[in-house]
């Protein structure tokens, strides 16, 4: 018999962890509801063509594809080896697979909006808390199965939505007790940078044969998005491999080394972009959001022009959240996507949204030790089992306590006190109720505070109002 194990990148969660995770989920849901968002859910799997081509080449490689039924037959696999090889290389083949596990919650949401567009009140504000799957290399803070908590607004181009989303980030992390930096940039600025870099190729005709004729925004953003992981030199090397010449790379390097306070950064950026229309529009939008100052004392909103976010569908303001005082990747991110539903036949529906990475938030809160003590509490009261008559009386009292919202249980058998005390200790139950034959006759019970080692005898009729 083989030793039981888990697929790499997945985890089991015990009661303590589940309660802490639920605390995070409930905090986020409560804030979403406060801001007028409503919940939806979508299936764990989507049609493959719904997902493919929406996340860029890097993202498409991480999509978990589901094999069609019947492929456990080796002969069938041999017959379709060419199609199977296509799937392994990241391409689609309906002979092998037509469905996949969702990579994120945004594309399924866009599909949902497209399918239900006529029934939705615009602007439509939704939130979603569900797991997603990525065929990524597992490491600290990066898993193959993990939860996302998203909120999005579709049907509105107003930058007030971006302001609200910054406020939601600040509100949630303030309630969780996690100090964060909320980074903001704009894909319009990156688009402006790409246009300037493309023009730089024309100004160097002697190197034209070494220049890619198909310079795309993603050629730049995918490389910039790796800056924190691989460093500036490696980013420059990657850009060179994509066909950019030294003049173009120097412009991008100047962009990536913009520094100073907010005003200084914007001044340097304006100087670099010059009169580029789309780039200056991006600067104006960032200044609009910054001027609202919606963040709390526990959060900092900072422009970061190295922020790129590699996903293809972003078109305007983009966000990323990093925890302060902890070495961890981003714990939240998002941005504007002005035509995502157009991928599904419903064009011109603007949208913007953000996501919370619950698994990383959990790791951050554990490291910072900011979970409230009472989050770990399950059973509050243990009734000792001292016999059949005593148990029947305990059941009646437990019914009253449960109606009052007090979590309680009766020990499963009539056992020695020592065994029942050890059970309460292991489960971290703070109170024990001792109801023996003497207490039955007198109509009383003993309430023992196991944390303080104190006890008192009270009437059974007063138990429901006891301040547990």
N, C-alpha and C positions, 0 to 999 in steps of 0.2 A: 504494500500500500504506500502510495507516494505521500510525502509530507505536504500538508496543506499550505498554500501560499497565495499571494495576491498578484494580479498583473502589475507590472512595473509602472509607477506613476499614479497608483491608486492607493487608497487608505481605508481602514476601518476606523470608526469613531466610537469611543466609549461614552458613557453617560456624562461624565464631567466635560468632555470636549463638546459633545452635542449641546449641552446647556449653554456653554460659552458661545458657540456658533449661533445658537438661536437668539442669544442676547444681541449679537451683531445684526442678525437678520431683522429682528423686531425693531431695533433702533432705526435701521435704514428704512424699513417699511413705514414706520410712524412718521418719519420726516417726509417721505414721498407723499403720504396721504395729506400731511399738513400743507403741502404745496399744490394740492389739487390733482395729483396723478392717480390713475386708476389701474388696477392689476389686470394683466392678461397672462395666458400661458400658451406655449406652442409645443408641438411634438419634439421628442428627443431626436428623431431622425427627419431629414428633409430629402426631397428628391435631389440627386447629385447635381443636376444642372441648375438648381436653385443656388447652390453654394459655390460651385466652381467658377473661377474667373472674377470673383468679387473681392478677393483678399490679396491680389498680386501673386507673383510666382512663388514667393517665399511662403505665403499663407496657404496657397493651394496644396503645397507639399505636406502640410500638417493636418489635412482633413482626413479623418478616419472614415474610410469607405466600407460599406457593408456588402459582402458577397451575396449574389443572388442565391436563391434556394437551389439545392441539387448539386452544388459544386463540391460535395464531399466525394463524388465519383472521380477517381484518378483518371479514368479514360476520358471523361469530359474535360478535365483540366488539361490533358495532353492535346485534345482536339482544339482547345481554345488558348493554347500557350501564347500565341501572338497577342491576343486581346489581354491576357493576364499580364504580360510584360508591359503593355501600355499602362495598365492600372498601377503597377509597381513604380513606373516612371512618373506618375502624377497625372497621367492623362485619363480621360473617361472612356469606358467601353461598356455598352449596355449588355454585351454578351456575359460580362462578369459582374458588373455592379451598376445599380441604378439609384441607390440611396446612400446616404452618409449621415453620421452623427453630426449634430450642429456644432460649428466651430465657434460661434458667438451668438448673441441674442439679437444683434442689430439686423442682419440680413433676413433672418426669419420674421422679424418685426416688419421689415419692409414688404416682405411677401404677404404678411397678414393684412397690412394696410391696403395693398393692391387688390387683394381678394375681397375686402370688406369696405372698400372706399365709399360706396354709396350709403352705407349705414352709419358711418362715423361722423360725429360732430367735430368740425374743424375750428380752431386747432385741436388736435387730438393729443392728450397727454397720458402716456401709459408708463407703468413700471412693470418689471418682470424679474423674478428671482428664481432661477433654475440652473441646473448644471450644464456645462459645455465640455467638449472633448477635443483635445489636440494631440496629434502624434509627435509630441515634442520630446526633447531629451530631458528626462526628469532631473531636477536639482532643487536645492533649497529655494522655496518660494515659487517653484514652477512644477506643475503637475499635469498629468494627462487627462485627469477628470477633476474638474473644479467648478465652483459656483460663481456666477456673475449676478450682480444686482444692477440692472439698467433702468434709467428713466429717460424718456425721449419726448420731444414735442414735434409733431409734424403738422404742416399746413400753415406755417408762419415764418416770415423772414425777419421778424423783429429781433434786434439784438438784446431786447429785454429778456428773451429766453436764455441767452448766454449768461446774463447777469444773475438770473434766478438759479441757474445750474451751479455757478460759483457759490452762491449763497447756500445751496443744498450741500455741497461738499463741506463748506465751513461748518454748517449746522450739525451735520452727522459726526464729523470728527471732533467737534467740540463736545458733543454728548458722549462720545466714546473715550474722551480724554487723551486723544492722540494729536500731538502737534504736527502739522503738515505744511509743506510748501506746495501751492497750487501753481503749476507752470502754465503759461499761456503763450501761444503763437498763432500764426495764421498761414494756411496753405496758400493764400493769396500772396503773402510775402515770399514764400518759397517759389511760387509761380513767377513772380517778378524777378527773383534771383535767376531762375532758369532762363528767362528771356534775355537778361543781361549777359549771362554766360554764353548763350547761343550767339548773341551779337558779337561777343569777343572772338568767336571763331572767324567771323567775316573779316575782322580787323587784322587777322594774321594769315593772309593768303598763302604764304610760303609753306605753312603747315597744314593746309587744307586737306591734303591727302590722308593725314593722320586723324582727322576729326570725324566723329560719327555724324552721318547725315540725318540721323533720327534721334536727336537728343530729346529725351522725355523727362517730364517732371519726376517720374519715379526713379529714373537713373540717379538723380541727385538725392531725393528723399530717402530712398532705401539705404544709400551709403551714409547719409547724415544720421539716420536713425540708429546706426551702429556706433556712433561716436563714443558713447559711454563705455561700450563693451570692448572696442578694439583700438581706440585712441586716434588722434588726428593723422598720424603718419600712415596708418593702415587705411583710413578713409581716403586719403589722397591717392594711395596706391590703387584702391578699388576704383576711384574715379578715373584714374589713368587707364586702367584696364577696360573701362567702358568707352574709351576713345577720346577723352577730354585732353586738351593740350595744356602746357604749363601755365599759359595766360589765364585760361578758364579756371584751372585748379587754384591759382593764386587768388582769384576773386572769391571763390568759395571759402578758401582759408581765411581771408579777411572777414568774411561774413561770420564764420564759426568762432572767430576770436574777438568778436564784439564784447565789450565788458563795461563795468561801471554800474552806477545806480540806474533806475528806470529812465530818467531824463537823458542821461548820457548814452545809454544803449539806443534809445530812439533817435537821438541826434546822429549817432554814427550810422545807424541803419538808413536814415533819410539821405545822408551824404552818399552812401553806397548805391542806393536805388535811384538817386537822381529824380528824374521826372517820370519814372516808370509808373504807369497808371494803376495797374492791378496791384503792384507792391504797395503803393501809397494808400490805396483803399484798405489794404490789410492793416496798415499802421493805424489808420483812423478808427477801424473797428476795435482794435486792441485798446486804444486810448479811451474809447467809449466805455468799454467794460471796466477798465482800471479806474475810471472816474467815479464809479458807483461805490467803491470801497465797501463791499458787502461782507468781506471776510471778518472773522472774529479774532480775538486776541490770540487764539490757539492756532491760527492759520495765517499764512503769508501768500499773497497773490503777486507773482513775479513774472514779467515777460522773459521768456527764454527762447531766443531765436535759433538755438540748436535743436529745439524740439521739432520733430518731423512727423512722427507716427507713420509707420510704413504702409498702412492700409490705403488702398487706392481710392476709396469712396469719399474721403474727406475733401471739402471744397472751401472752407472758411476757417473760422476760429477753431483751434484744437487745444485740448487740455491734457495735462498729466499731473498726477499727485504723487509726491514722495513724502514718506514719513521722516521727520527730523529725529536725530539722535539714534537712528537704527540703520544698520547696513542692510538695505533691502531694495529690490527693484520697485517699479511703480506700483502703487496700490489703488490706482484709479486712473481713468483716462476717457477721452471721448472727443467730440467735435461736431462740426456742422457738415451735413451731407445734403446738398440742395437738390439732388435728382436721383436718390437711391431707388425710389419706387419706379422710376423710369425703366429700370432694368427688368421690371415685370409688367410693362405695358401701360403704366399709369404715370405719365410724365408730369413735370412741373409741380411736384409736391415737396416743398422745402422741409428740411428737418434738422434737428440738432439733439444730441444726447450725450450722456455720460454713463460710466460704468464703475462699480466698486468691486475690487478684487478681494472677496471675503477671506479666502484662504491666506493670502498675504497679510491682510488686516489682522487676522487671528494671530499669526506668527509675531507680528509687530506688538500687539497688545500683550502677548505672553512675555516677550522679551522686556517690555517696559513695565510689566506687572500692574496693569491698569484695569483689569477686570474687577468689578465690584465683588466683595466677599459673598454676598447673598446669591450671586449668579449660580454658584455651585450647589446650592441647597436643593435637595429633592424632598424626601420625607422630612417633615418638621417634627412629627410626634410618633413615637413607637409605643403602642400599648403592649405591656408585658402579658404573656399568656400564662395564667396561673390556674387554669382548670376550665372545665366546660361551662359551668355557670358564670364564671368570671368573664369568659370569652363572649358569651351571649350579651352580657351587660356592656362589654367593651364595644361590640358591634353597634349597639344603639347609640353610644356616645360618639363613636367614629362617624356615624351618619350625620349627627348634628354638626360636628367639626367640619366635615367635608362640605356641607351646605354653606358653611361660613367661609369656605375657601382655604381651609387648613389641610395640608397634605399629611395624611396619617396612615398607619398600617398596624396590623396585629401580628405579633410574632407567630410563625407558622405552627409551633408545637409547644406543649407544656414542657419546658426545659428549665435547667438550673439558671439562677439569676446570672451567674458568670457568663454563660453562653449568650444570653439575651443582651447583656451589657456589651459584650464584644461585638455582636452584630450591629448594635447602635453605633459603636465607636467606628467600625470599619466603614459604615455608610454615612458617617458624619451627621447623624441625627441629633439635633440639639436637645430634645426633650423626651422624657420617658414618663408614661402614665402607669402607675402601679395600682392595680385594682384587685385586691385579695378578698378573702371571706370576711374579714373584719370591716373592710370598706364597703362591701355589699350590704352588711347589716346596718352600718351607720349612714349609708347614702353619701359617702365621701370618696375621695380618691387622692392619691399622692402624685403631685407633679414634681418631677425631678429635672432640674436644669443640669444637663450633663456637661456643659462647657464650664460652668462655674462651680459645680459640685454642691449646689444648694437644692433644697427641696421644701415643699410646703403642702399641707393637707387642706383641700378646699371641698366644698359641697359639689357633688356631681352636677347639680343644676347650674353651677357657676362656671363649669368647664368651657362652655361655648363662648363665653365672653372673656376668657383668660387671654392676656396679651402675649401670645406665643411669638 
